[in-house]
């Protein structure tokens, strides 16, 4: 059976194309729900109107379907609560500092 930890590790392999941090450590993932062979992801993006919204959601779906036993992945993009820099994990902040961001 797939665990939340395994899902998180997969999500950490997906990067926002504009920011050198994965979507999990950026704080874009709001919810992970596992129901047997189905995974539901609730997430946001750094800005409404992001032209890559569909691409990122599709990558989440594709990566999670790589997990053994996963047959269905639903990705819901939400805008509330709005993403802010405060949602970054400590690991995300550290990575941004390494790239010269003043966080």
N, C-alpha and C positions, 0 to 999 in steps of 0.2 A: 504494500500500500504506500502511496505517495504521502510524504509528510510535509508540513509547512516549511521545515528547514530545507528540504530538497527543493521546493518551489522557490524559496528565497535565493538559494545558490544559483538556480537557473536565471532568475530575474537579475542577478548581479552580473550576468554576462551580456546584458542589453544596455547599450549606452545611448544617451541623448546625443544626437549628431552635432549639437552645437556646444555642448558642455562635456568636458572630459571626466564625467562621473556616471556610473551606472544608474539606472532608473530607480533601483531600490534605495541606494544611498542618497540620491537626490530628494528622496521623500515623496516620490510620485505615486507610490503604491499605498492606497488607503485601506484596502481590504483583500484578504486571501481566504477563500472558503473552499474547502475540499469536501466533496460529497461522493464518496466511492471513486468512480472513474472519471468524475467531472470536477473541473476547477473553475471557480468564479473569481475573477480579479476585478476589483474596483480601483481605478487609478485616475490621475489627472495628468496634465501637462504643465510646463512652466508658464505657458501663456495661452489664453483662448485664441483661436484662429491659427494655431500652429499648423503650418502646411504639411507637417509630417505626422499628424495625428493618426491617420489610417495606417501609415507605414509602421509606426511604433506599436500600435495595437496588434497588427498582423504579426509582427515579430514576436510579441509576447505570446500570442496564440501558437505560433509555429514552434517556438522553443519549448513551451510547456507540453506540447503534444509529443515531443521527443522522449518524454519521461515514460518509462515502462508502465503500462496499465492505464494511461490517460487516454481517454477516447474523445472527450469533449472539453473545450476551453471557451469560456465566455469572458470577454473583456468589455467592461463598461467604463467609458470615460465620463467623468463628472467634473463639474466646475465649482462645486461647493463642498467643503470649504476650498477657497482659492489657495493655490500653492503660494507659499512665501519661502524665503531663504531659511526661515526658522524651522522648516520641515527637514532640512538636511540632517543626516545622521552625523555623529562625530567622525566616522570614517570618511563620509562625504566632504566634510569641512576640511579634513586633513589633506585629502586628494586635491581639493581646489587650492589650498595654500601651496602645495607642491608645484602647482601650475602657475603660481604667481597671483592668484586671486586674494584680495584682502578680506578675509572672512574671520 
